[in-house]
Amino acid sequence: MRRTLLSFISLTLTVSAADLKWSQLPSLPDARGFAGSFAGVSNGSLIVAGGTHFIDKMPWEGGTKLWYDTVYTLDKPDGQWRIIGKLTKPNGYGVSITTPEGLIIIGGGNATEHFSDVFWVGKDAKLPPLPKPCAFMSGCLLDDVIYIAGGIETPTATNAMNTFWSFDLKQPSAQWQELPPCPGKPRILACMAAADGAVHVFSGAALHAGKDGKPEREWLNDAWRFKPASGWEKLPDMPRVAVAAPNPAPVIDSKILILGGDDSALVNFEPKSKHPGFPRSILAYDLKSQTWSRAGDVPFSLVTTNSVFWRDQIIVPGGEARPGVRSPQVWSAPIK
């Protein structure tokens, strides 16, 4: 019987959360970097695909946001990034799931539409589509079952989706299942983690229509746990909001780590060109005591990105360094 990803990770995590030592791997070969990319591991190599950046002006100056379809790979930590192909279309802000068989890309979208496509990177194979198009959701893998929470169906939606879906990779003829949604407010850009036989959902932002009809955010700091056998349970609230933190959250030393994330404190900061970036503190949720603590800091300010386990390291590849500004930096921390 093949090992699940969760059991594989539990064999390799021997470093405590407080001992993480961060350093940089080779930067992505685009000086602007990307936010909303997909990332994971396929055939032993690190993959980063798709994403967005602004090419002419910043968003508050009316800049143009472009979506990309490039697929990059890094074969070894001291190697060089290379292009190995393209996605079927420019895409960003979906969910990346690494499995022992490779990287799965789920949903996402572009400026005009969101997608329901689900497919393997580097394989001529698709999985059944999501029940609805979806982007800005979160996801994780527990015992070979994919779980997807929240998101929005269209780029102009003013309410998040009150959805919680699962897909069992162990079943050859599996279809997406609709599960009871999280009892908290529907949300986008939450952070999820699989640990101790449960799916955890942290933070994110609820949406409502503002006076101008455009979506406005309500910043959330609640935390929830879903056990397949018993359903949802409320957990202690987080010490602060952590929207769009690298997803899924890594689990080390019986602690779930939230690596930074946007706490909304500087959402109205001016001038925007001088924004200092997002929080760098690591929030640690102790699975045994069910308490929160601070576990040091990360040396980067990156949101709308992924965390990936690769070669006994936690990898955070690119992301949004401050509003409108992307980063090509790829950070790593050994876990052995």
One Martini backbone bead per residue (centre of mass of N, CA, C, O) as a GRO file, in nm:
protein
  336
    1MET     BB    1   0.096   0.035   0.022
    2ARG     BB    2   0.075   0.353  -0.005
    3ARG     BB    3   0.181   0.639   0.107
    4THR     BB    4   0.099   0.903   0.260
    5LEU     BB    5   0.179   1.226   0.297
    6LEU     BB    6   0.148   1.246   0.602
    7SER     BB    7   0.336   1.008   0.680
    8PHE     BB    8   0.587   1.122   0.544
    9ILE     BB    9   0.616   1.382   0.711
   10SER     BB   10   0.631   1.251   1.000
   11LEU     BB   11   0.925   1.126   0.938
   12THR     BB   12   1.082   1.425   0.887
   13LEU     BB   13   0.994   1.586   1.149
   14THR     BB   14   1.267   1.703   1.379
   15VAL     BB   15   1.214   2.001   1.405
   16SER     BB   16   1.161   2.276   1.568
   17ALA     BB   17   1.002   2.572   1.531
   18ALA     BB   18   1.241   2.748   1.671
   19ASP     BB   19   1.482   2.616   1.461
   20LEU     BB   20   1.445   2.768   1.214
   21LYS     BB   21   1.645   2.807   0.907
   22TRP     BB   22   1.670   3.065   0.684
   23SER     BB   23   1.696   3.056   0.322
   24GLN     BB   24   1.809   3.092  -0.012
   25LEU     BB   25   1.716   3.018  -0.313
   26PRO     BB   26   1.681   3.035  -0.618
   27SER     BB   27   1.542   3.254  -0.807
   28LEU     BB   28   1.314   3.340  -0.997
   29PRO     BB   29   1.318   3.402  -1.364
   30ASP     BB   30   1.166   3.681  -1.247
   31ALA     BB   31   1.198   3.993  -1.122
   32ARG     BB   32   0.893   4.032  -1.028
   33GLY     BB   33   0.737   3.793  -0.989
   34PHE     BB   34   0.478   3.612  -0.793
   35ALA     BB   35   0.131   3.574  -0.747
   36GLY     BB   36  -0.073   3.296  -0.714
   37SER     BB   37   0.075   3.049  -0.737
   38PHE     BB   38   0.181   2.735  -0.809
   39ALA     BB   39   0.294   2.461  -0.581
   40GLY     BB   40   0.538   2.180  -0.587
   41VAL     BB   41   0.576   1.822  -0.639
   42SER     BB   42   0.754   1.654  -0.917
   43ASN     BB   43   0.969   1.412  -0.962
   44GLY     BB   44   1.151   1.566  -0.725
   45SER     BB   45   1.054   1.851  -0.812
   46LEU     BB   46   1.024   2.186  -0.817
   47ILE     BB   47   0.715   2.372  -0.857
   48VAL     BB   48   0.622   2.664  -1.062
   49ALA     BB   49   0.298   2.818  -1.147
   50GLY     BB   50   0.199   3.088  -1.261
   51GLY     BB   51   0.034   3.385  -1.198
   52THR     BB   52   0.111   3.732  -1.090
   53HIS     BB   53   0.157   4.073  -1.232
   54PHE     BB   54   0.286   4.394  -1.271
   55ILE     BB   55   0.413   4.587  -1.562
   56ASP     BB   56   0.370   4.919  -1.525
   57LYS     BB   57   0.179   4.960  -1.272
   58MET     BB   58   0.029   5.013  -1.001
   59PRO     BB   59  -0.287   4.965  -0.889
   60TRP     BB   60  -0.321   5.276  -0.786
   61GLU     BB   61  -0.233   5.359  -1.104
   62GLY     BB   62  -0.372   5.149  -1.313
   63GLY     BB   63  -0.260   4.880  -1.346
   64THR     BB   64  -0.163   4.576  -1.503
   65LYS     BB   65  -0.285   4.254  -1.466
   66LEU     BB   66  -0.106   3.951  -1.505
   67TRP     BB   67  -0.135   3.629  -1.640
   68TYR     BB   68   0.015   3.301  -1.610
   69ASP     BB   69   0.165   2.974  -1.768
   70THR     BB   70   0.427   2.911  -1.643
   71VAL     BB   71   0.664   2.634  -1.597
   72TYR     BB   72   0.869   2.566  -1.325
   73THR     BB   73   1.197   2.416  -1.240
   74LEU     BB   74   1.368   2.248  -0.956
   75ASP     BB   75   1.594   1.983  -0.906
   76LYS     BB   76   1.787   2.150  -0.707
   77PRO     BB   77   1.891   2.370  -0.468
   78ASP     BB   78   2.169   2.436  -0.662
   79GLY     BB   79   2.023   2.511  -0.906
   80GLN     BB   80   1.820   2.581  -1.196
   81TRP     BB   81   1.585   2.734  -1.342
   82ARG     BB   82   1.322   2.596  -1.557
   83ILE     BB   83   1.142   2.550  -1.844
   84ILE     BB   84   0.866   2.293  -1.909
   85GLY     BB   85   0.610   2.481  -1.969
   86LYS     BB   86   0.245   2.495  -1.982
   87LEU     BB   87  -0.042   2.582  -1.921
   88THR     BB   88  -0.356   2.584  -2.062
   89LYS     BB   89  -0.367   2.858  -1.890
   90PRO     BB   90  -0.390   3.127  -1.738
   91ASN     BB   91  -0.312   3.124  -1.375
   92GLY     BB   92  -0.465   3.182  -1.037
   93TYR     BB   93  -0.564   3.134  -0.708
   94GLY     BB   94  -0.549   2.846  -0.618
   95VAL     BB   95  -0.474   2.500  -0.566
   96SER     BB   96  -0.211   2.310  -0.410
   97ILE     BB   97  -0.129   1.950  -0.447
   98THR     BB   98   0.076   1.726  -0.288
   99THR     BB   99   0.178   1.408  -0.397
  100PRO     BB  100   0.336   1.111  -0.455
  101GLU     BB  101   0.239   1.158  -0.777
  102GLY     BB  102   0.211   1.479  -0.745
  103LEU     BB  103   0.079   1.769  -0.890
  104ILE     BB  104  -0.216   1.954  -0.807
  105ILE     BB  105  -0.453   2.153  -0.984
  106ILE     BB  106  -0.699   2.394  -0.849
  107GLY     BB  107  -0.844   2.601  -1.020
  108GLY     BB  108  -0.894   2.938  -1.041
  109GLY     BB  109  -0.780   3.228  -1.251
  110ASN     BB  110  -0.874   3.543  -1.389
  111ALA     BB  111  -1.003   3.849  -1.486
  112THR     BB  112  -1.290   3.697  -1.608
  113GLU     BB  113  -1.239   3.399  -1.471
  114HIS     BB  114  -1.324   3.095  -1.328
  115PHE     BB  115  -1.225   2.763  -1.229
  116SER     BB  116  -1.278   2.382  -1.234
  117ASP     BB  117  -1.015   2.266  -1.281
  118VAL     BB  118  -0.843   1.935  -1.261
  119PHE     BB  119  -0.481   1.864  -1.245
  120TRP     BB  120  -0.192   1.734  -1.356
  121VAL     BB  121   0.139   1.785  -1.356
  122GLY     BB  122   0.284   1.634  -1.637
  123LYS     BB  123   0.001   1.509  -1.714
  124ASP     BB  124  -0.238   1.332  -1.922
  125ALA     BB  125  -0.450   1.432  -1.672
  126LYS     BB  126  -0.773   1.432  -1.526
  127LEU     BB  127  -0.999   1.551  -1.302
  128PRO     BB  128  -1.265   1.620  -1.166
  129PRO     BB  129  -1.446   1.881  -1.140
  130LEU     BB  130  -1.563   2.116  -0.981
  131PRO     BB  131  -1.876   2.214  -0.889
  132LYS     BB  132  -1.727   2.499  -0.907
  133PRO     BB  133  -1.599   2.772  -0.962
  134CYS     BB  134  -1.263   2.860  -0.817
  135ALA     BB  135  -1.112   3.110  -0.598
  136PHE     BB  136  -0.942   3.190  -0.309
  137MET     BB  137  -0.889   2.935  -0.174
  138SER     BB  138  -0.843   2.639   0.025
  139GLY     BB  139  -0.601   2.362   0.102
  140CYS     BB  140  -0.572   1.996   0.160
  141LEU     BB  141  -0.415   1.685   0.281
  142LEU     BB  142  -0.595   1.383   0.403
  143ASP     BB  143  -0.554   1.071   0.355
  144ASP     BB  144  -0.593   1.118   0.033
  145VAL     BB  145  -0.771   1.380   0.090
  146ILE     BB  146  -0.924   1.645  -0.051
  147TYR     BB  147  -0.956   1.988   0.070
  148ILE     BB  148  -1.206   2.254   0.017
  149ALA     BB  149  -1.228   2.612   0.106
  150GLY     BB  150  -1.408   2.831  -0.032
  151GLY     BB  151  -1.424   3.131  -0.201
  152ILE     BB  152  -1.480   3.234  -0.548
  153GLU     BB  153  -1.662   3.221  -0.852
  154THR     BB  154  -1.594   3.525  -0.922
  155PRO     BB  155  -1.420   3.823  -0.967
  156THR     BB  156  -1.699   4.001  -0.862
  157ALA     BB  157  -1.758   3.892  -0.601
  158THR     BB  158  -1.932   3.972  -0.270
  159ASN     BB  159  -1.921   3.659  -0.191
  160ALA     BB  160  -1.848   3.391  -0.032
  161MET     BB  161  -1.818   3.056  -0.024
  162ASN     BB  162  -2.020   2.794   0.136
  163THR     BB  163  -1.768   2.565   0.116
  164PHE     BB  164  -1.701   2.191   0.129
  165TRP     BB  165  -1.463   1.981  -0.019
  166SER     BB  166  -1.411   1.643  -0.153
  167PHE     BB  167  -1.131   1.409  -0.254
  168ASP     BB  168  -1.068   1.065  -0.325
  169LEU     BB  169  -0.771   0.922  -0.435
  170LYS     BB  170  -0.840   0.609  -0.371
  171GLN     BB  171  -1.072   0.645  -0.579
  172PRO     BB  172  -1.112   0.577  -0.910
  173SER     BB  173  -1.438   0.706  -0.914
  174ALA     BB  174  -1.423   0.978  -0.805
  175GLN     BB  175  -1.595   1.250  -0.649
  176TRP     BB  176  -1.712   1.531  -0.552
  177GLN     BB  177  -1.781   1.641  -0.219
  178GLU     BB  178  -2.033   1.764  -0.010
  179LEU     BB  179  -1.983   1.930   0.285
  180PRO     BB  180  -2.000   2.062   0.569
  181PRO     BB  181  -1.959   2.368   0.650
  182CYS     BB  182  -1.818   2.606   0.797
  183PRO     BB  183  -1.953   2.780   1.072
  184GLY     BB  184  -1.832   3.007   0.976
  185LYS     BB  185  -1.756   3.237   0.773
  186PRO     BB  186  -1.733   3.294   0.472
  187ARG     BB  187  -1.418   3.254   0.269
  188ILE     BB  188  -1.101   3.384   0.200
  189LEU     BB  189  -0.771   3.317   0.238
  190ALA     BB  190  -0.710   3.083   0.397
  191CYS     BB  191  -0.566   2.850   0.630
  192MET     BB  192  -0.439   2.518   0.601
  193ALA     BB  193  -0.440   2.191   0.782
  194ALA     BB  194  -0.293   1.867   0.837
  195ALA     BB  195  -0.377   1.705   1.156
  196ASP     BB  196  -0.463   1.460   1.361
  197GLY     BB  197  -0.706   1.372   1.163
  198ALA     BB  198  -0.734   1.683   1.058
  199VAL     BB  199  -0.890   1.980   0.956
  200HIS     BB  200  -0.764   2.314   0.925
  201VAL     BB  201  -0.899   2.654   0.986
  202PHE     BB  202  -0.762   2.987   0.912
  203SER     BB  203  -0.896   3.259   0.879
  204GLY     BB  204  -0.948   3.521   0.666
  205ALA     BB  205  -1.213   3.657   0.441
  206ALA     BB  206  -1.487   3.826   0.431
  207LEU     BB  207  -1.772   3.932   0.226
  208HIS     BB  208  -1.893   4.251   0.093
  209ALA     BB  209  -2.082   4.508  -0.017
  210GLY     BB  210  -2.022   4.813  -0.094
  211LYS     BB  211  -2.122   5.126  -0.182
  212ASP     BB  212  -1.987   5.058  -0.483
  213GLY     BB  213  -2.024   4.725  -0.512
  214LYS     BB  214  -1.768   4.632  -0.395
  215PRO     BB  215  -1.558   4.439  -0.239
  216GLU     BB  216  -1.540   4.372   0.112
  217ARG     BB  217  -1.357   4.319   0.407
  218GLU     BB  218  -1.356   4.066   0.669
  219TRP     BB  219  -1.152   4.009   0.930
  220LEU     BB  220  -1.022   3.693   1.042
  221ASN     BB  221  -0.946   3.489   1.369
  222ASP     BB  222  -1.050   3.216   1.333
  223ALA     BB  223  -1.088   2.857   1.434
  224TRP     BB  224  -1.087   2.520   1.280
  225ARG     BB  225  -1.219   2.172   1.301
  226PHE     BB  226  -1.206   1.869   1.094
  227LYS     BB  227  -1.369   1.555   1.133
  228PRO     BB  228  -1.482   1.300   0.949
  229ALA     BB  229  -1.647   1.157   1.198
  230SER     BB  230  -1.760   1.456   1.355
  231GLY     BB  231  -1.664   1.730   1.241
  232TRP     BB  232  -1.701   2.038   1.376
  233GLU     BB  233  -1.469   2.268   1.557
  234LYS     BB  234  -1.393   2.500   1.782
  235LEU     BB  235  -1.126   2.717   1.821
  236PRO     BB  236  -0.905   2.915   1.919
  237ASP     BB  237  -0.831   3.213   1.870
  238MET     BB  238  -0.631   3.416   1.718
  239PRO     BB  239  -0.406   3.671   1.786
  240ARG     BB  240  -0.435   3.712   1.468
  241VAL     BB  241  -0.451   3.796   1.163
  242ALA     BB  242  -0.397   3.561   0.850
  243VAL     BB  243  -0.404   3.645   0.549
  244ALA     BB  244  -0.259   3.458   0.298
  245ALA     BB  245  -0.098   3.246   0.402
  246PRO     BB  246   0.090   2.998   0.362
  247ASN     BB  247  -0.016   2.712   0.160
  248PRO     BB  248  -0.004   2.490   0.362
  249ALA     BB  249   0.049   2.450   0.679
  250PRO     BB  250   0.294   2.366   0.869
  251VAL     BB  251   0.410   2.069   1.058
  252ILE     BB  252   0.572   2.098   1.385
  253ASP     BB  253   0.600   1.965   1.679
  254SER     BB  254   0.279   1.973   1.715
  255LYS     BB  255   0.271   2.229   1.510
  256ILE     BB  256   0.106   2.495   1.367
  257LEU     BB  257   0.223   2.714   1.102
  258ILE     BB  258   0.198   3.066   1.070
  259LEU     BB  259   0.343   3.251   0.797
  260GLY     BB  260   0.220   3.523   0.873
  261GLY     BB  261   0.031   3.743   0.714
  262ASP     BB  262  -0.251   3.944   0.692
  263ASP     BB  263  -0.370   4.180   0.954
  264SER     BB  264  -0.483   4.482   0.840
  265ALA     BB  265  -0.325   4.727   0.976
  266LEU     BB  266  -0.226   4.842   0.659
  267VAL     BB  267  -0.467   4.886   0.453
  268ASN     BB  268  -0.442   5.231   0.473
  269PHE     BB  269  -0.170   5.288   0.377
  270GLU     BB  270   0.042   5.586   0.355
  271PRO     BB  271   0.209   5.544   0.108
  272LYS     BB  272   0.196   5.263  -0.084
  273SER     BB  273   0.505   5.273  -0.175
  274LYS     BB  274   0.581   5.245   0.163
  275HIS     BB  275   0.510   4.978   0.235
  276PRO     BB  276   0.645   4.742   0.478
  277GLY     BB  277   0.455   4.505   0.498
  278PHE     BB  278   0.409   4.205   0.638
  279PRO     BB  279   0.396   3.999   0.872
  280ARG     BB  280   0.664   3.783   1.042
  281SER     BB  281   0.518   3.619   1.231
  282ILE     BB  282   0.486   3.315   1.410
  283LEU     BB  283   0.217   3.102   1.443
  284ALA     BB  284   0.140   2.864   1.707
  285TYR     BB  285  -0.037   2.556   1.710
  286ASP     BB  286  -0.116   2.344   1.969
  287LEU     BB  287  -0.241   2.024   1.953
  288LYS     BB  288  -0.239   1.947   2.261
  289SER     BB  289  -0.325   2.235   2.413
  290GLN     BB  290  -0.480   2.444   2.239
  291THR     BB  291  -0.257   2.675   2.172
  292TRP     BB  292  -0.107   2.991   2.144
  293SER     BB  293   0.197   3.113   1.980
  294ARG     BB  294   0.518   3.232   1.943
  295ALA     BB  295   0.775   3.133   1.668
  296GLY     BB  296   0.893   3.378   1.568
  297ASP     BB  297   1.046   3.452   1.247
  298VAL     BB  298   1.045   3.564   0.927
  299PRO     BB  299   1.253   3.701   0.650
  300PHE     BB  300   0.959   3.754   0.526
  301SER     BB  301   0.705   3.908   0.296
  302LEU     BB  302   0.450   3.661   0.226
  303VAL     BB  303   0.173   3.624   0.011
  304THR     BB  304   0.000   3.440  -0.192
  305THR     BB  305   0.115   3.142  -0.118
  306ASN     BB  306   0.330   2.867  -0.055
  307SER     BB  307   0.381   2.554   0.107
  308VAL     BB  308   0.665   2.324   0.079
  309PHE     BB  309   0.772   1.992   0.066
  310TRP     BB  310   1.137   1.964   0.012
  311ARG     BB  311   1.401   1.800   0.091
  312ASP     BB  312   1.368   1.865   0.400
  313GLN     BB  313   1.186   2.128   0.333
  314ILE     BB  314   1.068   2.446   0.360
  315ILE     BB  315   0.879   2.615   0.104
  316VAL     BB  316   0.877   2.968  -0.020
  317PRO     BB  317   0.747   3.077  -0.337
  318GLY     BB  318   0.707   3.369  -0.337
  319GLY     BB  319   0.489   3.653  -0.382
  320GLU     BB  320   0.354   3.903  -0.175
  321ALA     BB  321   0.533   4.167  -0.020
  322ARG     BB  322   0.335   4.395  -0.116
  323PRO     BB  323   0.122   4.588  -0.240
  324GLY     BB  324   0.170   4.487  -0.584
  325VAL     BB  325   0.432   4.331  -0.483
  326ARG     BB  326   0.659   4.109  -0.590
  327SER     BB  327   0.850   3.792  -0.557
  328PRO     BB  328   1.138   3.579  -0.647
  329GLN     BB  329   1.176   3.454  -0.388
  330VAL     BB  330   1.326   3.156  -0.225
  331TRP     BB  331   1.242   2.984   0.066
  332SER     BB  332   1.423   2.798   0.330
  333ALA     BB  333   1.375   2.516   0.575
  334PRO     BB  334   1.501   2.291   0.760
  335ILE     BB  335   1.366   1.955   0.904
  336LYS     BB  336   1.670   1.796   0.995
   0.00000   0.00000   0.00000
